[in-house]
């Protein structure tokens, strides 16, 4: 029980105000399907955190520090550009090649790569030597935190224009990319 509780609390607290929580808010604003988005976040987090707790150490030994740093920064810069592109009226169609669920799962999985909650999952896996319980606890913490953005974020969007949320989100993603380049 200690493993589940500690894993949950660390990730729940670490995710508050994080870029992936902001991504959940943006996806909810764009697609207006909170349950589908939360399902995508759940699958992405489960896969991502399982990877982090089981294979995190292996990845770090096989990829050079410089390659990892530049790859993560480029991903953050790409998200910054994508967030600035406003939706056109009727642009989002769910009967296309990729729906809301797949879009959310892929975007969230990529955004979580190298994130502090993913790194916390690696550390928790090393500390407790129980990857399954760590993955369950961290995934539950991530879902609880992102559920706040998905279900309460709509009220926020009614008070703040989407343009400013996009600009703020873009700045955050650029900031994360720059921090990775400078400090990693």
N, C-alpha and C positions, 0 to 999 in steps of 0.2 A: 504493500500500500504506500509506503514511503516513496518508492520510485515513481509511482504514478502521480502522487500529489506534488512532489518536488519538480518533476518534469512539467506537469501542468502549470504550476505557478510561475516557474521561471520563464516559460515561453509566453504565457498569457501576459505577464508584465512586460516582457521584452518586446512584444508585438505592438503594444499601445503606441500609436502615433508613427509606426514604422511604415516604410514604403509599400510593403505588401498589404497592409491594412488600407492604405490610401488607394492602392490598385483595386481592392475589393469595392471601395466606394465609387471609383471611376467606372468600373464594369457595371455596377448596379445602375448608375446614372445612364450609362450608354444603352444597356439592354433591357432594363426594367423587369428583370426576372430574378428576384432575390434567392428563391429556393434553388434554382438551377445554378446560379453563381456559387452559392454556398456548397452545393454538391461538387462543383468543379474544384473549388478551393479544398474541399475535404480529400478528394482523390489526389490532387496535386500534392497536398501536404503529406498525406500518408506515404506516397511514393518517394517524395523528396526526403522526408525525415527518416524513412527506412533506409534509403541510400546513405544518408548522412551518418546514421548510427552504425550501419554495417560496413560501409565501404569508404567512409571519409578519410581514414588514414591511408588507404591504398591510393586514392586519387592524388593526395598531396605528394606521395612519393613518386608518382609517374608523370606529373606535369610540372614543368619548370615554373618557378615563382613568377618570372616575367610573363610567360604565356598566360598564366592564370590571371594575373593582374590586368593585363590588357584585354583579355576576353571579357572579364566582368565589367570593366569600364565601358567597353563598346556596347555591351548589352544594356547598361543603364542609359547611355546616350541614345540608343535606338528607342528605348521606351519613352524617353523625353520627347523625341520627335513624334512618335506615334500618338502620344497623349495630346499634342497640340493640334492634330488634324480633327477638325470638328465633323460631326456626323451631318450628312445631308438628309433632308426630309425623306423618310421612307427608305433610307440606306440599309438599315439592319433587317435582313430577311433570314428567318430561321430555317428555311427549306433549301439553303445553299449547301455548299460542300462542307463548311464548318459551321456548327451551331454555337450557341452561347456556351454550352457545357464544355465542348472541346476547346473553344477559344479561351475560356477561363482557366481550364486545367493547364493548358500549355503556357499561357502568359504567367500564371501564378507559379508554376513549376520553375520557369526560367528566372522570374524575379526573386524567387527564394534562394537561388544558387548564390552562395557566398554571403548570405544574409546573417545577421547576428543570431537569429533564432536557429538557423541551420547549424551554425558553429556551436551554439549552446547544446544542440542535440548531439553533436560529435563529442563534446566534453562530457555530457551526461552518460552517453553510451560507454565511454571509457571509465567513468567513475563507478557505474553500477554494474557493468558487465552483463546487462540484460537488455539487449537491443529491442526485443519485442515490447517490454513494458515501457521503456523509454520512448519508443515510437508512438505507442498508444497515448502516453501522457502528454508528449509534446504536440501531437496532432490534436488532442482534445483542447489543449491550451490555445492553439492557433485557431481552431474553429470557434471557440468561445469569443476570442478577441475579434475575429473578422465578422462574426455574426452581429456584433455591435455596429460595425461600419455598414454592413449590408442592410440591416433592418432599421437602424436609426439614422443612417446617412441621408435618406430621402428627405427627412424634415430639414436637415441642414441645407440640402440643395434647393429647397423652396425659398430660402432666405439669401443665398449667395449665388450670383450668376455663374453658370457653368464655365464661362470664359475665364473667370478668375480662378476657379478650381483647376482648370487645365494649366494655366500659367504657373500657379503654385506647385502643382504636381510636376510640371516640366522642370521647374527650378530645383525641386527636391531630387529628382532623378539625375539631373546634371550634377548637383552637389554630391550625391553619392558616388557618381562616376569619378569626379575630381578627387574626392577623399580617397578612393581606392588607388588612384594613380599616385597620389602624394604620400599616403601613409602605409600602403601595403608593401 
